[in-house]
Amino acid sequence: MGVDFRYLKKFKYKYPNRKLYSLIDKVYDLRTLKEAWERIEKNQGCAGIDGVTIQQFKSNLKRHLWEIHRELKTGRYDPPPVLRKHIPKKDGKLRPLGIPTIKDRIVQQAVKMVLEPIFEVKFLDCSYGYRPNRSAQQAMKKLEYYRTGKAYRWTLDGDIRRFFDNVDHDIVIGLVAKEISDGQVLDLITKWLKAGVMTEGKQEESKIGTPQGGVISPLLANIYLHEFDVYMIERKHNLIRYADDFVVICTYEKRAQKALEDAKEILDKLKLQLHPEKTRIVHTEEMQFLGFRIGGKGNGGMKPTQEAVTKLKQKVKEATARNRTTPVDEIVRKTNAAIIGWGHYYKIGTVGRLYPKLDQYIRTRLRIYIEKKVSRHSHQRLSNYTLGVKYGLKSLGHLFKQYQQNSQSV
C-alpha cells in the first residue's frame, strides 16, 4: 500500500474555501519520496543535464533519497535547468521537451502526489487529460454520447496555440495559491517555472511557459485551464477538454460561433490564443479528436484517423524490415507492444472490420521476416495459428472480441 493523501481531498470536500498550509513536510517525508522514486523508475526516461541515468541513481538510492529529504526539509533544494530535446510533431515541425534530472523528477512527483488530491476536488467533469481514473477513451465516449443525440450537429474544434510555451508564471502561481499557502511549496513551483532550459550547453531563461516533459507540468496545465473550463461551463457550453485540446458540441452553428467567441474571451484573460488555422467550426460528422475521426451517414461511429493507421503500419514495417538482423522473438515482442497499446486505445471505436485487416497486414510482414530467417529457399507458408501459438503474435481482432465480450457481460 502506497502513501495515501486522500485525506487532503476529503478535507477540501468538507472545507472547500479553506486553504492548506503545512504541506512541505508531506513532500519530504521519506515514504513519499520512496513512492515518488518507484513511479519515476517505472516510467523510465533518459537522463537530465547531469547525465545520471535511472540505473545509476538506483545504485545509490538510499543516499540520494536522504539527500533530497535534507535539502527539502532545510529549504536548500534548488531545481536545475531542464535538458532541451525535440521530437517531431504531426505537422512535421519539432516539439520541444524539457527533461528534468532524475532527482528533480522525484521531487516533482512528490509535490504532485500531495497537490493532486487537493485540486481534484475542484476540477470539472469536462476535463479528461492527465487526471487519475480519467482517459482519452472516456472523453471520446462522452463525445459519442453528444454526437448520437439528434440535436447536436455542430462542433467547435479548438486548438490552443503553443499552450505549454505560453503559460503565464504569475497567473499559474496565483491559481495554485488560491488553494494552498505553503510558501516552500509555492517557492518550489516558482523555481521549476523559472529554472530555464539547457540547449547544446547553453542555458536559456524561462520567462514564460512550463516545459513539456516535466512531471509537474500536466497538473499545472489542468490548474491553469480549469479557469477555461469554469468559464465555458457557466455559459452552458458542452465542453470536452483533454489537456490543451478541446471540442464544444453544439445544436446550431450559431451556438458554435458563440462558443468560439467565449473561448477567445477567457483565453485572452489567461494570456493564451487559439490557433487561427487549426481552430474551426465544423459539422460533427466531419471532425477529428484525440486520434479518432467521426464517420458520416451509412459509415457511422468513431474510427482511428488514417494518420493513426498509417503510423501503426509504419511501426510494424520498421520492426520487420528485411535487412534487420534482430532475433525473431525480439521482433515479435516489439510488434506485440505496438499492437497492444494501439489496439487498446482504439478498441472503443467502430473497428470490427479494420482490426482483422490490420492483423492481415501485420501477419504478412512478420511472415516474410521469419521465412527469410528460416531459409531463403523455403516456400513453406507459416499459418496464422503458428504465428499466434509458436511465435506468440498478438491479434487486434482477438483483442476487440474480448473487449466486446467484456462490455456485454458488464
N, C-alpha and C positions, 0 to 999 in steps of 0.2 A: 504494500500500500504506500503510495507516494505522499508527499506533503499536500495537505488539503487546505485550501484557502476559501472554501465555500462559505465559511462563517462571515467573511467580509462581504460576500454577496448578500447573505441573509441580513446583515446589519444595514446595508444600503436599501434593501427592500423595506425594512422596518422604519428606517430614518432617512428617507430619500434626500432631504435637504441638509443633512449634516455632512461635514467634511471629515475625512480620515486624516489623522495627524501623524502618529508614530508608525511608519511603515519600513524604514530602512533596516530596522533590526530583523524584520522578517525576510528581507532581501539577503542580508549577510549571514543569516543562520546557516550553519554548515549542512543541515539537511536539505535546505532549499538549493544551495549551491551544488550539492551532490546530485540532486534530481535534475537540475539545470544541465549539468555536465552530461548525464545519461541521455538527455534529449538531444543535445548537441552531437554527441558521439553517434547516436542512431542516424541522424541526418547527414553525417559525414561532412563533406565540403573541403575546399582547398585552404591552404594557409593564408594568413593575412600578411601585413608588411614585415612582420618579424620572422617569417619563414617557418614558424613552428607548425607542424602537422598534427593531426588528431593522434596519431600513434606516438609521436614524440611527447606530446602533452600528457598522454596516458602513462607513459613510462615513469613519470614522477608526479602522479596525480595528487597524492595526499599533500605534498609540499605546495603545489600550485593552488589547491583549494584553500589551504590555510593562508597563503599569501593574499589571495583575493579577499578572504574573510577579514584579515587585519586591515587591509587598505580601505575597504568599505567602512569598517567599524570606526576607523580613525579619520575618515573623510579625506584620505590621501589618494583615492583611486582617480586616475586621470586617463580617460579613453584615448587611445592613439588614433591617428587618421586611418581611414579605410583604404584598402587597395582597390584601385580602379581597374575593372575588367569590362570588356564589351562583348555582348552576344548579339547575333543577328535577329532583327525583327521581321515580321511578316512582309513589310513593305520594302525589305532589302536594306534598310538603314540599321544602325547599330544601337542597341540599348545599353546604357552604362549601368554597371552593377558595382556596388561598394561592398567589398569583402572585409569584414572585421577580423581581428585576430581571434584565435580560439578562446583566449582568456576573456576578451571583450564580449564574444558571443555568449559565454556563460553568464556574465553579469547582465547582459541584455535579457537573456532568457529568464533569469531570476526576477528581474524587475517586471517582466511581462507576466510571469506566474502570479505575482502579487497584485498587479494592477488590473489584469483582465477580468477577474470576477467582479470588481467594483464597477467597471464600465459596462459590463454585460447587462447590468440591471437597467441601464437607460437606453441601450441600443434597440432599434426598432426591428420589427419582423421583416421589413422590406430589404434589410441588409443581409447578404449571404456570404460574402467573401471573408476569408481569414478569421472565422469565428468558430468556437467549439460546437460540434454537432450540427454544423451547417455546411452546405456544399453547393457547387455549381449545379448539380443534378436537381437539388431542391428548388433552386431558382428557376430552372427550366420547366419543372413540373408546375410551378406557380404561373409561369408564362403560358403554358399549355392550358391551364385552367381558365385564364382570361381569354386565350385565343379561341377556345371551343365555345365560349359564350357568344351567343348570336349578336350581342350589341357591340362587342369590342372588335373593331376592324382597322383602327389606325394606331401607329406606333411612333413615338419619338425615340429614335435610336441615338443615344448621346455618347459622345467621346470627349472626356476632359483632356485638354491639351497639356501634355507633359506634366501630369499631376505631381508625381514624386519630385520632380525638379523644381516645382513652384510652390511647395508648401511653405507658408509664411511662419517663421520661427516664433514670433511673438504671439500670433494667433493660436498656434497649437499648444504652446506653453500655457497660455491663458485658459484654454479649454481643459487642459489637464488639471490646472489649479482650481477649477470650479469644483472638483470632486476630492482633491487631496491637498493637504497643506504641509506635507513633509518637505522641508526645504532641501534636504540632502537628495531626495529622490528627484525633485524638480531640477536641482542643480545637475544631477547626472544626465537627465534627458537633454538639458540645455547643452551640456558638453558634447553629447553624441551628435546633436544637430550641427554644432559648430566645429567639430573635430577636424573637418577637412578631408581631402582625398589625396592619395599618393599616386601620381601618374608618371611612370618612367623615371622614378627617383626624385620627382619634383612635387612638393606639397602645395596644394591649392586650398584657398579658404572656402568655407561653406557659409555664405551669407544668406542663402535661401535653399529650401528643399530638404528632403530626407533621403538618404541613399537606399535604393533598392538593393536588397541583399542583406540588410541589417535585420536582426531578429525582432527588434522592437518596432521597425518601420510599419508593418501591416497594422499593428494595434494603433499606432499614431495616426495612420491613414483613416482608420474607421472612426477614431475620435474626431478627427478633422471633418470628415464627410457626414458625421452624424447631424451636423447643423444643416446640411443639404437635405438629408432625409426628413428631418422635422419640418423644414420649410415646405417641402413638396407635399408631404402627407397632410399637413394642416390645410393645404389648398385642395385637398381631396383628389390628388393625382394617384393613379395606380402605378406606383414606382416599384421597380425591381432593380436592386443595385448589387453588383458583385465587384468589390474593391472600387476601382475608378471607372468601371464600365456600368452603364445603366440603360434601362429602357422604361418608357412610360406607355402603358396600354390605354387607349382612349376609344370612346364611342364614335366621335366625329373628328374630322380633320381639323376643324376649328378648335376643338378641345386640345388636340396635339400641339397646335400653334400656341395656345395659351400656356401649355406645359413648357414649351421651348422658351417663352418669354420669362416665365417664373424661374426656370433653371438658370438662365443668364443672369437674372437679378440676384439670386442668392450666391451664385458662383463669383459674381463681381464683388460682393461683400467679403468673400473668402479669398479674394485676390487670385482667382482662377478664371480660366476661359474655356469655352467649348471649342473643339477643333472645327473650323469652318467647313472643311471638306468631308470629314468623317461623321459629322452630326447631321442627321436628316430625318425628315418625316416621311414615312413610307406606309403602304398598306401592310397589314400584319402578315399577309401571306408572302411578302417579298423580303422579309427581314432575316438577319443572321445575328446570333447572340451566343457567346461562350462556346464557339466551335460548332454550333448547330445551325442549320437552315430550316426554315419553315416551308413545308410543301404546299402547293396550290391545290385547287379543287381536283378531285379524282386522284390526287397523289399526295394526300394529306399526311399530317404528322411531322414530327421532328426527325431530322436526319443529319448525320455528320456532313459538314461542308465538304465540297470537293477538295478543298485545300487540305483538310484533315485526313481524308482518304489518301491523297497523294503523299502526304507526309509519312503515313504508316507504311505505304508501299516502298517509299524511299529508304526507310529504316531497314526493312526486310531485304531490300535489294543490296544495300551496303553490307549487311551482315552476311549475305550469301554470295558475295562477289566471287566469281570463278577463280580469280587469281589469289585468293586468300589461302593461307596455309594453316588456319586455325582449326583445332580439333572439332569434330562434328558435335560433340556434346556441349562445347562452349558456344557454338553457333546456335544450337537449339535453345540453350539457356538464354541467350540474348534475344532470340526471336520470341521465346515464350514471355519474357519480360515485357516486350512491346505489345504482344497480343493481350496479355492480362490487363496491363494498365489502360491501353486504348479501349479494349473491349468492355471493361467495367465502366468506363466513363460514358460511353455512348450507348450502352445497353438499354437505357430508358427510352431511346428513340425508336422510330419505325425502321428496324434493321433486320427484320426477318428474312428478307431476300439478299440484302447487302452482305451480311456476315458469311453465309455459305460461299458467295462469290469471292470474298477476300480469302477465305480458307483455301479455296482452289488455287488462287494466286500464290499464297504462302507455301502450300504443299509443292507446287510446281517448282518454285525457286529452290526449296530445300532438297527436293528430289534430285534436281540437276546437280546440286552441290555434292550431295552424298554419293551419287552414282559416279561422279567424276573421281571421287576419292577412292571408291571401291575398285574400279577398273575402268580405264579409258575405253576398253573394247567391249565392256559389258553392255548388253541390251536388255537386261532384266529390269523390269519396271517395279519400283517399290510401291506397294499398295498403301492406301490411306491407313489401313489397320496397322501395318508395320511401322509407319511413321509415328502413329499415335502410341502404340504399345511398346515397341522396341526402342524407339528414339525419344519418346515422351513429349512429342509435339502437342501443344495445346490447340484447342479448336474454338474459334469465335462462335460458331454455330452451336456447339455444345454449351458454351458459357451462356448464350442467350436463352437456350431452352431451360437451363437451370434457373435463370432469373425469372422466366415466365412461370415455371412451376412453383417457385418460392412465393411469387407475387399472388398466385391463385390460392395458395394454402394459407396465406395470412388473413 
